[in-house]
Amino acid sequence: MANAPVPILIAAIVPLGWFVEQSGYVDAYYARMLMLIGYNVILAVSLQLINGFSGQFSLGHAGFMAVGAYLAAYPAITFSQTYTNPAAVLLFYVALAIVTGMCGLVLYGLFTAARLSRRLHPTLPIILILLLIAWLLVELARASRYEGATPGYLVWSRGISLLRSSLAGMLDHGQPLAARVSVMFPEAARGPMAFLILLGGAGACAAAAGLIVGLPALRLRGDYLAIATLGMGEIIRIIIINTTALGGALGLTPIPRYANFSWIYGVAIVTVVVIWRVAYSAAGRAIMAVREDEIAAAAVGIHNTYQKVVAFIIGAFFAGVAGALYALNEYSITPTRFTMDRSIEIVVMVTLGGLGSISGAILAATVLTLLPEVLRPVAEYRMIIYSLALIAIMLVRPQGLLGGRELWPRRRGPRAPSPGVEPREEPIPA
């Protein structure tokens, strides 16, 4: 993999994509299965960095996928004008970042003030935080009774309305400028530019969600971390269901389609290469050191929480990109596609392939995507056979299909001197 011609692989995807989707030789059903494998490869490899290399146990990957899917589908429907206005899409993400930053500063200030109250009493911060959460929930419940403007004493509701109007104002005032900027680019380049902005923006939003989840949750370990990430994934889904702009329980439709076989597998190759280079770099060694022994890692100067959060953010970013690809290849998306079952399915792929093996995650994602379809002729027994096959594999090979091994050479460090040859000392610059 170290010497793999990645640009050549990506270039070869284009004619292969034409053969799969447009030649007529590949049935639409099989083309659909190939695309599902591509999504699952991106999801499994990105979760491998979290669960396999950093040693955490996250059950919220479907939540990050949902963030990417919805925050790519919404601007694609509203602002892209069928992928001819990339500047408008970029404006949406910039405005969203500004509004989110304003909200984050307010919440961070409240959280910091609550932490400072520890000087008065050790249990006072948690009491204040719980009171803030209760205040927020009570206000939102009371504000839901008003159809028009909410009363001024409902501070949280008025604040949310202010943020919403600020986002709408920035988008409305920036649309004419965005249209003029988009016209400056060649017409053939606008579609790919808008699509890449959607992928990057959706991934960045999912990474921000990963940061918000990771900072408090990654101080936990084991089952507690799994429960926390599972809860955050469900919170994300419930927020989407109760957000009218995102379609609520009915989802978003119609989504203009742009992603295809070539884009999906091109992004899958990039994901594999990036995760591989991160995992087997100096930063990856630090992440794996935290996985093996947090006390020993801290003793040699490794910041445990920082390494966990970095792995979480990178994994969440690519989960968001996979969600964006999924949304921009579908006609519609609904919250039911991003449930806890989806998170468990991705965790099973990582565990079956072998914790700490990128090629194992790819192999397991392919096998577990195809296995239910192979068993479709025995539909009434399909899930029973599927479950028994998983149990049998984990009994025979509890370390997974590949364990911690890779199907390609890992990154090499500095070359060791030959036996009997003294290493040459480099002169020290003056």
Buried (B, 14 or more C-beta within 10 A) or exposed (E): BEEBEEEEBBEBBBEEBEBBBEEEEBEEEEBEBBBBBBBBBBBBBBBBBBBBBBBBBBBBBBBBBBBBBBBBBBBBBBBBBEBBBBBBBBBBBBBBBBBBEBEBEEEEEEBEEBEEBEEEEEEBBEEBBEEBEEEBEEBBEBBEEEEEEBEEEBEBBBBBBEBEEBBEEBBEEBBEEBBEBBEEBEEEEBBEBBBEBBBBBBBBBBBBBBBBBBEEBBEBEEEEBBBBBBBBBBEBBEBBBEEEEBBBEEBBEEBBEBBBBBBBBBBBBBBBBBBBBBBBEEBBBBBBBBBEEBEEBBEEEBEBBEBBBBBBBBBBBBBBBBBBBBBBBBEBBBBEBBBBEBBBBBBBBBBBBBBBBBBBBBBBBBBBBBBEBEBEEEEEEBEEBBEEBBEEBBEEEEBBBBBBBBEEEEEEEEEEEEEEEEEEEEEEEE
